[in-house]
Amino acid sequence: MHVILTDTALTGQDHTTPAYLDGYGIIDSALAREIAAHAVIRPLTPSQTHPAVPADPPVLSDPVPSEPACPGDAALTYRPSRQIADQARAEHGTCQWPHCDRAAWECDLDHHDPFNHAAPEAGGRTVTANLGPLCRGHHRIKTFCGWTFTPGSHNTMVLHAPSGLTYTLYKSGPVELLTGTPPAFPAPHTAPAQLARKTRTRTQHRTARVRTERGINHATRCQNTTGTEPPF
């Protein structure tokens, strides 16, 4: 069982911010404190690149062992530490594949930029910014069927299909939800005002359509009644 909540919610200073139970969703902070009373509580670390990026507000999880803030040599090993793995899962909450809601702690962790086993320094580092949860089925599709991830703007990831289609993925997991950081969704597209205005009412549109159909039918009848007579 994994519960994610802010430090102020854990200590009871904040009674309004909820908590997140992996595989279930939002729960009341009072229930989270009851669960935490029988759990090992250690802080999560902010999402790391190389070098480290500025810290987000602290969030707590069960269980996450401590490790240095800088990933250092850990970034050059294939398997992430427990802390880095928990942070990556907490940032997404579910499988990162579009429309998949498999709980993050039931998923594999995928290197968006594939880990380079021959030369780890060349890229594909094992840091939270380069890791994302994928359920086993979607992990296999991504690995063996030509799908790729690339970083997008505003802290997004872009999933590229072999067909050339792309899917922009927004990080909107429990960390952003509980710390008050809104996901970076783009502004909705609106049509120009001159295109949005109707030029005629529904009744006028229906009348024009009927008139057009009658004209076509009349022209067809006239064409069928003219010309040479059949030879029989």
WOFEN-V873359 format. One record per residue. N is the residue number from 1. D_FIRST is the distance of its C-alpha to the first C-alpha in Angstrom with 1 decimal. Layout:
# WOFEN-V873359
{{N/D_FIRST} {N/D_FIRST}}
This chain:
# WOFEN-V873359
{{1/0.0} {2/3.8} {3/6.7} {4/10.2} {5/13.3} {6/16.8} {7/18.2} {8/20.6} {9/18.1} {10/16.2} {11/19.6} {12/20.9} {13/23.6} {14/22.5} {15/21.9} {16/22.4} {17/19.8} {18/16.7} {19/13.1} {20/10.9} {21/7.6} {22/7.0} {23/8.8} {24/10.3} {25/12.2} {26/13.9} {27/13.2} {28/15.6} {29/15.5} {30/16.4} {31/13.4} {32/11.3} {33/13.6} {34/13.1} {35/9.4} {36/10.5} {37/13.3} {38/11.4} {39/9.4} {40/11.1} {41/12.2} {42/14.3} {43/16.0} {44/15.7} {45/19.1} {46/21.2} {47/21.9} {48/24.4} {49/27.5} {50/30.3} {51/31.6} {52/28.8} {53/28.8} {54/28.8} {55/25.6} {56/23.6} {57/22.6} {58/19.9} {59/16.3} {60/13.5} {61/10.0} {62/7.6} {63/8.8} {64/12.1} {65/15.3} {66/18.5} {67/21.3} {68/24.5} {69/24.6} {70/27.1} {71/25.7} {72/29.0} {73/29.2} {74/25.5} {75/26.6} {76/29.0} {77/26.6} {78/25.1} {79/21.5} {80/19.7} {81/18.3} {82/14.6} {83/15.3} {84/17.3} {85/14.9} {86/12.1} {87/14.9} {88/16.2} {89/13.1} {90/12.7} {91/16.4} {92/16.4} {93/13.3} {94/14.5} {95/17.0} {96/20.0} {97/22.5} {98/24.4} {99/23.3} {100/20.2} {101/17.0} {102/14.7} {103/11.2} {104/11.6} {105/9.0} {106/10.9} {107/14.1} {108/16.6} {109/17.8} {110/21.4} {111/24.2} {112/26.1} {113/29.2} {114/29.1} {115/28.9} {116/32.4} {117/32.3} {118/36.0} {119/36.1} {120/32.8} {121/34.8} {122/36.1} {123/33.0} {124/29.6} {125/27.9} {126/24.3} {127/23.4} {128/20.8} {129/23.7} {130/24.5} {131/21.1} {132/19.3} {133/16.7} {134/18.6} {135/17.7} {136/19.7} {137/22.5} {138/23.1} {139/22.7} {140/25.5} {141/27.6} {142/27.4} {143/28.3} {144/31.0} {145/32.5} {146/33.7} {147/31.2} {148/30.8} {149/29.1} {150/31.2} {151/30.6} {152/31.9} {153/33.1} {154/31.2} {155/28.0} {156/27.8} {157/27.6} {158/30.2} {159/29.5} {160/32.9} {161/33.7} {162/36.4} {163/38.6} {164/38.7} {165/36.6} {166/34.1} {167/30.9} {168/29.9} {169/26.2} {170/25.2} {171/22.2} {172/20.8} {173/17.0} {174/15.0} {175/16.7} {176/20.1} {177/19.2} {178/18.1} {179/20.8} {180/23.5} {181/24.5} {182/25.8} {183/25.6} {184/29.0} {185/30.2} {186/33.9} {187/36.5} {188/37.3} {189/40.5} {190/43.4} {191/46.7} {192/49.9} {193/51.5} {194/54.6} {195/52.5} {196/50.6} {197/53.7} {198/55.2} {199/58.9} {200/59.7} {201/58.5} {202/57.1} {203/60.5} {204/62.3} {205/60.0} {206/60.5} {207/64.3} {208/64.5} {209/62.6} {210/64.9} {211/67.9} {212/66.9} {213/66.2} {214/69.6} {215/71.3} {216/69.8} {217/70.9} {218/74.4} {219/74.8} {220/73.7} {221/76.2} {222/79.0} {223/78.3} {224/78.5} {225/81.8} {226/83.6} {227/84.9} {228/87.1} {229/87.4} {230/86.1} {231/89.0} {232/88.8}}
